Amino acid sequence: MEKNITLNDNQDLQLLFGKYDQNLKLIEKELSVQIVRSQEGLKIIGDDNKVELAEGLLDYLSDFVKNGQEVKRYDVLYALKLSDPEKGVDFKRLSKRKIPVATKKGAVVTPKTKGQVEYVETIKQNDIVFGIGPAGTGKTYLAMAMAVNALQKGLVRRIILTRPAIEAGESLGFLPGDMVEKVTPYLRPLYDALYDMVDAERVEQHAEKGIIEVAPLAYMRGRTLNDAFVILDEAQNCTSDQMKMFLTRLGFDSKAVITGDITQSDLRPGEECGLVAAQKILKDVEGIKFAYLTGEDVVRHELVQRIIEAYEKSNHK
């Protein structure tokens, strides 16, 4: 079978094809098709189903270029992996799962695994969602994208990002500086994700107006959070009392996403992990959903996935 694809001359085709056409070569290798450049665009040659898949993939990847983004090697590989018939997600469905983040030019966040697609859908449909899984599965990043998207659509008036200020047994009292300087390093991962989606200048403007707030969990006590998208990160470091305190802060027209990895708690021995307790206590509460991500949902260097799988096999914390 042969299929001709007409491409928009106004697009920067190198963003789609990759340097030295590396993306086209990767698609040829993975799908066992031949892709030939023509005056009109591309000609795809191969088995019928493979040609159709390659056409769908190129159409899907073209949307990245429309938003000014360069198509990376991992974009091709994750799209192919996710569109496997056994995964039940085709390219048209995957395109609908993109999360526009219009506050930064060209910023579009796309779930790259079946687990991530389901996680995003769960956030859309529920007011309180727990995202549980290992590092690199996009728990916080996708929640942040959903928060920014909700803010730009006017679904909420502010974004509140928080996490417990405890890590690896360190005590804040031994750190230099005032309270703000002490907790800033613990909140840095939240800022990193935020700056990926929102211009730094706008983040500062929103912070001054209270539209975006990044604060340690202790600052949530006694508050009622209305019209807000609230993200609690590193929830495995919350005690059961802290988790209850946080969950009861939720006000009207608000949404909360709680993320964590129950295998990586830094709580002292004997302290009950609030994230573990929440799974038992809240599993049957209507309106609260738990989304579980695994090593298959890791979207980092491929070695990260292998490391996670190796540790899971050894049952080593």
N, C-alpha and C positions, 0 to 999 in steps of 0.2 A: 504493500500500500504506500502511496505517496500523498503527502498533504502539503499544500502551500499556505504559508502564513504571511499576511501582509502586516508590516510593522510601521508605526508612526515615525516618519522622518524627523519630526520635531523632538523626539526623545533622544537622550544620550544613550545610544545603544551599548556603549562600553560598560555603562552601569549595569546593564542586563547581561551582556555576554561575558563580562569579566575581562581581566587583562589577558591578552593573547587567547581570547575566546575560551578561557578555562572553564567557565560555567557550561558552555555548550558541549565541551569535551566531556565534562562530568556527566551531563545528561545522556550523552551518547553511550558512555560506559555503563551507567547504571541501568539504562533501559534497553540497551542493545539495539539502538537505532542509529541511523546516519543523518546528520544535519548539515545541509549544504546552503551556503549563502547564495541568494539570487538578487536580482535588481529590485524585485518587489519586497523581498524580506528573507524568508527562510523556506527551505524545502525539507520535510522530514520523511525519511524512507525507512520502512521496517514492517514488522507484524502489525496488523490492524489495531489490536488493543494497546500495544506499546506506543504507536504513533498517536493515538487518541490521548494517551496519558501524557506524552511529551507536549502535545498541543495545550492541554489543560494546564500543565505545569508552567509553560512559558507565558500563558495568559495570566496566570496567578502571579508570577514573578514580575510581570510588566507593571502591576499595580505598585510595586515598590518603587519603580523608576518614576512613575507618575507623581509620586510624593517626594521625589528628589533623593531617594535612598539608593545606595549601591547594593546590588545583590551579592551576598557573600556565599562562599562554598557551603557553609553550614545551613544557609537558607534553603539551598537546593536539597541537601541531604535530609533535613528535617521535614521538608514538604513532601518528599518522596516517601519517607518513613510513615508519615501521618496519613498519607493518601492510600496506603495499602488497603485493599478491599477488606481485610480482616479487621482493620481499625474502624471501618464504617464511617470514614470522613473523606469526602471527595473535595476537590479544589474549590468548587462553587460554595460548598458549606464552609470551608476553611476561610474563604475570602470574607464571608459574612461575620466571621469571628474576630476580624481585625478591630483593634481599639484605637480610634483616632485620638490623637493628643495634639490638638491644633494650637496649643499654647507655645509650641516650639516648631518651627518650620520643618516640614517633612517628617515629623515624628509620628510613626504608626507602630503600635505594639501588637505583635501577632502571637497568639498561643502556638507553640511549636510541637506539642505532643497531645495525645488523646486525653491524658490526665489534665493537662493545662486547659484544653478546650472545655472539659467538664467542670473544672474549677471556676472558670470565668462564667459559665452558664449558671452555676450555683450561686455566685455572687449577685448576678443579675436578678435572680428569682427570690432571694431571701435577704432578710434584714440583718441576721447574724450568721456569719459563716466562719468555721474553723478550717484553716488550711494547714494540714499537718504533713510533713515530709522532710526528707534530708536536704542538705545545702545544695543550691544550684537548681532547684526545681521551679524557681520563679514564683514562689509563694508571695513574697513581699513585692516583687517587681510588678507582677500582674495586678495585685491589689492596688498598688500605687497608680497604675495606669487607669484602672477603673475609677479611682478616686478623682484623678485629674479630669477624666472624661465626664464624670458626674458634675463636677464643678463648672466645667465649660458649658454644659447643657443646662445649667441652672437647676439641677435636681437637688443640689445641696448648696448652702451658702459658705461653707468652710470645710477645710480638711484638717484633721487632727491626727498627728502621728506620734506614737508613744512606744516606749519599751522600758523594761525594768533596768535600772542602772546597777547591774551585777554581772560580772563575767569572770570566769576562771578563778574564783576565790579571792579576787582583789577587793580591797576595801577603799571606798571613796575617801575616807579620812586620811589615807596615806598619799593621796594625789595632791599636787600643788594647785594653788589658785582658789577662787571663790566657787560657789556651787555651780554656776553656769559653766565655768571652765572645767570643773571636775566631770560634769555629765556629758559635755559636748563630744568627747571621743566615743561614748557609748551610742550616741545618736547619729554619728557620722554615716553609717550604712543607709539610714533613711534619707539623709541629705543627698547621698550619692545617687540613689534611685530617682529622687525628685529632680535633681539637676539634669538627669538624662532626658527628662520630659518637659521641663519648664526652664526658660531662660533664667539665669542667675539673677538678673536685674528684677525680673518679675517676681521671683521667689522672695526677694528682699522687700519689694513693695507689698506683696500679699502678707508677709510676716508682720510688717509694720501696722497693717490694717487689721490684723487678726484673722485674715482669710485662710492663711496657712499657719499652723502651729506645730512645732516639734518640741516635745517636752518629755521628761522622765515620767514614769507611771505614777510616782508619788504625787505629782501635780494634779492628777485627775480626781483625787479624793474630794468629796463634798460638792462636786459639780454636776450639772445636768446638761448634757450635750444634745441640743436641738439642731435640726437642719444641718447635720454634719455627717461626713464620711470619716469614720474613725478606724485607724489601723493600729492594732497592738502587735508589735513585732517581738520575736524572741520570747514568746509566751511560755516556753518551757522553764523559764527562770522566774515565773510568778508562783507565789504560794497560793494555796487554795483561797485564803482570805483576800489576797490581792486580786485574784481572778473574779471573785464575787463582787468586790468593790468596783472593778472596771465594768463588768457587764451590767451592773445596775446604774451606771451613769447614762446609759443610752436614753435619749429623749425622743420627742416627736420628729417624724420625717428624717430619721437618721438611719445610718447603716454602719455596721461594725464588722471588720474582718480581723480575725485573730490568727496569727501565724506562728508556727514553731516546729521544732524537731524534738520529739520526746526522748530521743536517744542522746541528746546533748545538753542535759540540764546541768547548771552550775550551782544549784541549790545545795545547802549544807546537808550532810547526812541527817536523816530524821525529819527533814522538812518535806511536807507533802507537795508534790508538783501540781499546781493549779490546772495545768493543761491536761494531765492524766485524769485528775478528779473530774474535770468538766466532761470528759468523754463518758464517764459513768453516770454522772448526775443529769446531764442534759440530753442524752442520746434520744429520748423520746419526746422532747419538748417541741411542739409544733412551731415552725418558723425559724428554728435553729438547725443548721445542716453542717455536717462534717465532710470535708473533701480531703481525700488521702492521695498524696503523690508519692511516687517511688523512684528508685534509681533509674527506671525507664524514662522518667520525666526530667532528668538532669539536662540542662541546656547550658553547659559550660564546656571547657576542654574535654574531649572524649575520655581522657585519663581520669577525670573526676568521677565519671560514671563507673569506671572500672574499680577505682578506689572504694567507692561506696559499696559496690557489690562484694568486693573482697572482705570488707569489714562485716557486712551482713552475714556472709558465709561463716566467718570466724566467731560470730556472736560477741565481738569485742566492741566495747563502748568507745 
